[in-house]
Amino acid sequence: MKTEPEDSSDEWAGQVMYDETGEKFGTSNYWIFELSNSPFTDINVAVVDKAGIKPTINWGFS
């Protein structure tokens, strides 16, 4: 997943949304990783708080 830097002129540039809660995560405060497909897990995205305060969030695409 290539995430461009956040851009106020484009609402989704540098952001992903966690569908379960609707919360958006952007590249200015989080590292966003796309995980390799694996037959053992359906997790596809990991969002890590750069400040280390919030726990890492993982989810898969359906």
MOPAC internal coordinates of N, CA, C and O (Angstrom, degrees):
PM7 1SCF
backbone

  N    0.0000 0     0.00 0     0.00 0    0    0    0
  C    1.4396 1     0.00 0     0.00 0    1    0    0
  C    1.5122 1   107.09 1     0.00 0    2    1    0
  O    1.2310 1   120.51 1   -56.40 1    3    2    1
  N    1.2707 1   116.64 1   123.60 1    3    2    1
  C    1.4572 1   120.29 1   177.59 1    5    3    2
  C    1.5176 1   107.60 1  -100.35 1    6    5    3
  O    1.2310 1   120.50 1   -60.31 1    7    6    5
  N    1.2976 1   116.65 1   119.69 1    7    6    5
  C    1.4567 1   120.14 1   177.95 1    9    7    6
  C    1.5160 1   109.15 1  -110.60 1   10    9    7
  O    1.2310 1   121.40 1   -58.06 1   11   10    9
  N    1.2997 1   114.92 1   121.94 1   11   10    9
  C    1.4570 1   121.02 1   176.63 1   13   11   10
  C    1.5323 1   108.45 1   -77.12 1   14   13   11
  O    1.2310 1   119.65 1   -19.30 1   15   14   13
  N    1.3254 1   118.27 1   160.70 1   15   14   13
  C    1.4621 1   119.56 1   175.57 1   17   15   14
  C    1.5323 1   110.57 1   -58.99 1   18   17   15
  O    1.2310 1   120.99 1   -27.55 1   19   18   17
  N    1.3237 1   115.71 1   152.45 1   19   18   17
  C    1.4589 1   119.37 1   178.70 1   21   19   18
  C    1.5179 1   109.58 1   -61.62 1   22   21   19
  O    1.2310 1   121.11 1   -34.41 1   23   22   21
  N    1.3250 1   115.48 1   145.59 1   23   22   21
  C    1.4563 1   122.43 1  -176.20 1   25   23   22
  C    1.5226 1   107.57 1  -142.21 1   26   25   23
  O    1.2310 1   119.87 1   -59.98 1   27   26   25
  N    1.3235 1   117.85 1   120.02 1   27   26   25
  C    1.4665 1   121.31 1  -176.99 1   29   27   26
  C    1.5219 1   112.63 1   -64.75 1   30   29   27
  O    1.2310 1   119.73 1   158.91 1   31   30   29
  N    1.3337 1   118.12 1   -21.09 1   31   30   29
  C    1.4647 1   119.88 1   179.37 1   33   31   30
  C    1.5288 1   111.86 1   -81.48 1   34   33   31
  O    1.2310 1   119.95 1   165.63 1   35   34   33
  N    1.3345 1   117.70 1   -14.37 1   35   34   33
  C    1.4632 1   122.65 1   177.78 1   37   35   34
  C    1.5222 1   108.00 1  -127.60 1   38   37   35
  O    1.2310 1   120.60 1   -71.67 1   39   38   37
  N    1.3305 1   116.46 1   108.33 1   39   38   37
  C    1.4666 1   121.87 1  -173.38 1   41   39   38
  C    1.5257 1   113.16 1   -53.59 1   42   41   39
  O    1.2310 1   119.92 1   146.37 1   43   42   41
  N    1.3504 1   117.75 1   -33.63 1   43   42   41
  C    1.4661 1   120.18 1  -174.38 1   45   43   42
  C    1.5206 1   114.49 1  -101.76 1   46   45   43
  O    1.2310 1   119.38 1   177.30 1   47   46   45
  N    1.3226 1   118.78 1    -2.70 1   47   46   45
  C    1.4689 1   119.64 1   179.99 1   49   47   46
  C    1.5186 1   109.67 1   -62.94 1   50   49   47
  O    1.2310 1   120.74 1   -56.31 1   51   50   49
  N    1.3252 1   116.19 1   123.69 1   51   50   49
  C    1.4539 1   121.47 1   177.88 1   53   51   50
  C    1.5100 1   114.35 1    73.70 1   54   53   51
  O    1.2310 1   120.11 1  -160.94 1   55   54   53
  N    1.3482 1   117.40 1    19.06 1   55   54   53
  C    1.4485 1   119.97 1  -178.18 1   57   55   54
  C    1.5172 1   111.94 1  -132.15 1   58   57   55
  O    1.2310 1   121.09 1   -28.96 1   59   58   57
  N    1.3217 1   115.52 1   151.04 1   59   58   57
  C    1.4631 1   122.55 1   170.24 1   61   59   58
  C    1.5215 1   106.70 1  -129.47 1   62   61   59
  O    1.2310 1   120.42 1   -25.15 1   63   62   61
  N    1.3448 1   116.80 1   154.85 1   63   62   61
  C    1.4491 1   120.56 1   178.46 1   65   63   62
  C    1.5209 1   109.97 1  -117.43 1   66   65   63
  O    1.2310 1   121.44 1   -44.26 1   67   66   65
  N    1.3198 1   114.84 1   135.74 1   67   66   65
  C    1.4583 1   122.06 1   174.76 1   69   67   66
  C    1.5245 1   106.08 1   -84.97 1   70   69   67
  O    1.2310 1   120.27 1   -74.06 1   71   70   69
  N    1.3401 1   117.09 1   105.94 1   71   70   69
  C    1.4551 1   121.80 1  -173.08 1   73   71   70
  C    1.5242 1   113.76 1   -58.07 1   74   73   71
  O    1.2310 1   120.30 1   147.24 1   75   74   73
  N    1.3148 1   117.04 1   -32.76 1   75   74   73
  C    1.4679 1   120.62 1  -176.41 1   77   75   74
  C    1.5256 1   112.14 1   -62.86 1   78   77   75
  O    1.2310 1   120.12 1   145.11 1   79   78   77
  N    1.3274 1   117.37 1   -34.89 1   79   78   77
  C    1.4722 1   120.65 1  -177.87 1   81   79   78
  C    1.5284 1   112.66 1  -116.30 1   82   81   79
  O    1.2310 1   120.17 1   163.90 1   83   82   81
  N    1.3243 1   117.28 1   -16.10 1   83   82   81
  C    1.4616 1   120.77 1  -176.56 1   85   83   82
  C    1.5170 1   112.99 1    81.10 1   86   85   83
  O    1.2310 1   120.19 1  -177.66 1   87   86   85
  N    1.3356 1   117.23 1     2.34 1   87   86   85
  C    1.4614 1   121.10 1  -179.44 1   89   87   86
  C    1.5311 1   110.00 1   -72.76 1   90   89   87
  O    1.2310 1   120.88 1   -42.95 1   91   90   89
  N    1.3443 1   115.92 1   137.05 1   91   90   89
  C    1.4595 1   121.63 1   177.90 1   93   91   90
  C    1.5242 1   109.45 1   -99.51 1   94   93   91
  O    1.2310 1   121.36 1   -36.07 1   95   94   93
  N    1.3224 1   115.01 1   143.93 1   95   94   93
  C    1.4596 1   121.38 1   177.66 1   97   95   94
  C    1.5223 1   107.70 1  -125.74 1   98   97   95
  O    1.2310 1   120.44 1   -50.82 1   99   98   97
  N    1.3250 1   116.77 1   129.18 1   99   98   97
  C    1.4572 1   121.51 1  -177.84 1  101   99   98
  C    1.5122 1   112.85 1  -115.22 1  102  101   99
  O    1.2310 1   121.32 1   -18.81 1  103  102  101
  N    1.3241 1   115.09 1   161.19 1  103  102  101
  C    1.4623 1   121.69 1  -176.02 1  105  103  102
  C    1.5248 1   113.77 1   -70.24 1  106  105  103
  O    1.2310 1   119.63 1   165.75 1  107  106  105
  N    1.3198 1   118.31 1   -14.25 1  107  106  105
  C    1.4658 1   117.57 1   179.05 1  109  107  106
  C    1.5275 1   111.53 1   -74.24 1  110  109  107
  O    1.2310 1   119.89 1   152.63 1  111  110  109
  N    1.3390 1   117.81 1   -27.37 1  111  110  109
  C    1.4658 1   120.83 1  -178.47 1  113  111  110
  C    1.5217 1   114.09 1  -116.16 1  114  113  111
  O    1.2310 1   120.25 1   169.40 1  115  114  113
  N    1.3318 1   117.13 1   -10.60 1  115  114  113
  C    1.4621 1   120.86 1  -174.70 1  117  115  114
  C    1.5203 1   111.37 1  -135.88 1  118  117  115
  O    1.2310 1   120.98 1   -30.54 1  119  118  117
  N    1.3244 1   115.73 1   149.46 1  119  118  117
  C    1.4571 1   121.20 1   166.81 1  121  119  118
  C    1.5219 1   105.69 1   -91.55 1  122  121  119
  O    1.2310 1   120.20 1   -47.97 1  123  122  121
  N    1.3205 1   117.23 1   132.03 1  123  122  121
  C    1.4598 1   121.82 1  -177.49 1  125  123  122
  C    1.5233 1   107.76 1  -118.66 1  126  125  123
  O    1.2310 1   121.21 1   -58.42 1  127  126  125
  N    1.3317 1   115.28 1   121.58 1  127  126  125
  C    1.4601 1   121.24 1  -176.90 1  129  127  126
  C    1.5164 1   110.44 1  -119.90 1  130  129  127
  O    1.2310 1   120.68 1   -41.12 1  131  130  129
  N    1.3139 1   116.30 1   138.88 1  131  130  129
  C    1.4585 1   121.24 1   169.19 1  133  131  130
  C    1.5225 1   106.03 1   -97.54 1  134  133  131
  O    1.2310 1   120.84 1   -53.56 1  135  134  133
  N    1.3175 1   116.00 1   126.44 1  135  134  133
  C    1.4558 1   121.07 1  -177.49 1  137  135  134
  C    1.5191 1   110.17 1   -92.02 1  138  137  135
  O    1.2310 1   120.40 1   -29.88 1  139  138  137
  N    1.3133 1   116.85 1   150.12 1  139  138  137
  C    1.4657 1   121.98 1   178.74 1  141  139  138
  C    1.5220 1   110.37 1   -65.06 1  142  141  139
  O    1.2310 1   121.14 1   -35.55 1  143  142  141
  N    1.3272 1   115.43 1   144.45 1  143  142  141
  C    1.4608 1   119.96 1   175.63 1  145  143  142
  C    1.5174 1   109.07 1   -64.02 1  146  145  143
  O    1.2310 1   121.16 1   -37.94 1  147  146  145
  N    1.3117 1   115.39 1   142.06 1  147  146  145
  C    1.4540 1   121.32 1  -179.39 1  149  147  146
  C    1.5214 1   108.75 1  -144.11 1  150  149  147
  O    1.2310 1   119.97 1   -36.86 1  151  150  149
  N    1.3299 1   117.67 1   143.14 1  151  150  149
  C    1.4619 1   119.15 1   176.94 1  153  151  150
  C    1.5328 1   111.96 1   -69.91 1  154  153  151
  O    1.2310 1   120.07 1   171.01 1  155  154  153
  N    1.3295 1   117.47 1    -8.99 1  155  154  153
  C    1.4546 1   121.68 1  -175.84 1  157  155  154
  C    1.5248 1   113.92 1   -98.46 1  158  157  155
  O    1.2310 1   119.58 1   169.43 1  159  158  157
  N    1.3207 1   118.41 1   -10.57 1  159  158  157
  C    1.4633 1   120.88 1  -178.00 1  161  159  158
  C    1.5219 1   110.58 1  -151.02 1  162  161  159
  O    1.2310 1   120.55 1   -26.46 1  163  162  161
  N    1.3324 1   116.55 1   153.54 1  163  162  161
  C    1.4563 1   120.99 1   174.97 1  165  163  162
  C    1.5263 1   111.18 1  -107.68 1  166  165  163
  O    1.2310 1   120.46 1  -167.83 1  167  166  165
  N    1.3415 1   116.73 1    12.17 1  167  166  165
  C    1.4593 1   120.35 1   178.29 1  169  167  166
  C    1.5274 1   108.89 1   -74.30 1  170  169  167
  O    1.2310 1   120.75 1   -53.17 1  171  170  169
  N    1.3136 1   116.17 1   126.83 1  171  170  169
  C    1.4526 1   120.75 1  -178.42 1  173  171  170
  C    1.5248 1   113.99 1  -118.62 1  174  173  171
  O    1.2310 1   119.57 1   159.55 1  175  174  173
  N    1.3190 1   118.43 1   -20.45 1  175  174  173
  C    1.4554 1   121.00 1  -176.87 1  177  175  174
  C    1.5229 1   109.47 1  -132.16 1  178  177  175
  O    1.2310 1   120.97 1   -42.74 1  179  178  177
  N    1.3272 1   115.75 1   137.26 1  179  178  177
  C    1.4613 1   121.81 1   172.49 1  181  179  178
  C    1.5232 1   107.72 1  -123.62 1  182  181  179
  O    1.2310 1   120.58 1   -49.93 1  183  182  181
  N    1.3235 1   116.49 1   130.07 1  183  182  181
  C    1.4596 1   122.77 1   179.44 1  185  183  182
  C    1.5252 1   107.11 1  -118.00 1  186  185  183
  O    1.2310 1   120.99 1   -59.75 1  187  186  185
  N    1.3375 1   115.71 1   120.25 1  187  186  185
  C    1.4642 1   121.68 1  -175.01 1  189  187  186
  C    1.5278 1   109.04 1  -117.74 1  190  189  187
  O    1.2310 1   121.29 1   -54.29 1  191  190  189
  N    1.3263 1   115.14 1   125.71 1  191  190  189
  C    1.4627 1   121.90 1   177.91 1  193  191  190
  C    1.5303 1   109.11 1   -67.32 1  194  193  191
  O    1.2310 1   119.78 1   -58.01 1  195  194  193
  N    1.3175 1   118.03 1   121.99 1  195  194  193
  C    1.4695 1   121.81 1  -179.08 1  197  195  194
  C    1.5257 1   112.24 1   -62.86 1  198  197  195
  O    1.2310 1   120.23 1   150.50 1  199  198  197
  N    1.3300 1   117.17 1   -29.50 1  199  198  197
  C    1.4631 1   120.67 1  -179.84 1  201  199  198
  C    1.5235 1   111.91 1   -81.27 1  202  201  199
  O    1.2310 1   120.05 1   167.21 1  203  202  201
  N    1.3281 1   117.52 1   -12.79 1  203  202  201
  C    1.4495 1   121.56 1   179.26 1  205  203  202
  C    1.5128 1   114.24 1    75.24 1  206  205  203
  O    1.2310 1   119.95 1  -162.30 1  207  206  205
  N    1.3270 1   117.71 1    17.70 1  207  206  205
  C    1.4601 1   121.39 1  -177.90 1  209  207  206
  C    1.5325 1   111.13 1   -89.94 1  210  209  207
  O    1.2310 1   120.55 1   129.16 1  211  210  209
  N    1.3196 1   116.55 1   -50.84 1  211  210  209
  C    1.4712 1   120.80 1  -179.40 1  213  211  210
  C    1.5319 1   109.69 1   -84.98 1  214  213  211
  O    1.2310 1   120.52 1   -32.10 1  215  214  213
  N    1.3296 1   116.61 1   147.90 1  215  214  213
  C    1.4728 1   118.60 1   177.90 1  217  215  214
  C    1.5237 1   111.39 1   -69.06 1  218  217  215
  O    1.2310 1   120.76 1   -23.27 1  219  218  217
  N    1.3192 1   116.16 1   156.73 1  219  218  217
  C    1.4686 1   122.00 1   176.55 1  221  219  218
  C    1.5211 1   109.07 1   -64.52 1  222  221  219
  O    1.2310 1   120.77 1   -40.63 1  223  222  221
  N    1.3156 1   116.13 1   139.37 1  223  222  221
  C    1.4665 1   122.21 1   178.97 1  225  223  222
  C    1.5234 1   107.33 1  -113.07 1  226  225  223
  O    1.2310 1   120.67 1   -46.80 1  227  226  225
  N    1.3244 1   116.32 1   133.20 1  227  226  225
  C    1.4720 1   122.19 1   178.81 1  229  227  226
  C    1.5181 1   108.86 1  -125.87 1  230  229  227
  O    1.2310 1   120.70 1   -37.99 1  231  230  229
  N    1.3296 1   116.27 1   142.01 1  231  230  229
  C    1.4633 1   119.66 1   173.18 1  233  231  230
  C    1.5100 1   110.96 1  -157.45 1  234  233  231
  O    1.2310 1   121.28 1   -15.45 1  235  234  233
  N    1.3162 1   115.16 1   164.55 1  235  234  233
  C    1.4497 1   121.86 1   179.55 1  237  235  234
  C    1.5106 1   110.98 1  -115.09 1  238  237  235
  O    1.2310 1   121.17 1   -18.70 1  239  238  237
  N    1.3015 1   115.36 1   161.30 1  239  238  237
  C    1.4664 1   120.84 1   176.29 1  241  239  238
  C    1.5118 1   108.88 1   -91.50 1  242  241  239
  O    1.2310 1   120.60 1   -35.48 1  243  242  241
  N    1.3215 1   116.47 1   144.52 1  243  242  241
  C    1.4517 1   119.35 1   176.71 1  245  243  242
  C    1.5135 1   109.56 1  -110.42 1  246  245  243
  O    1.2310 1   120.10 1   180.00 1  247  246  245

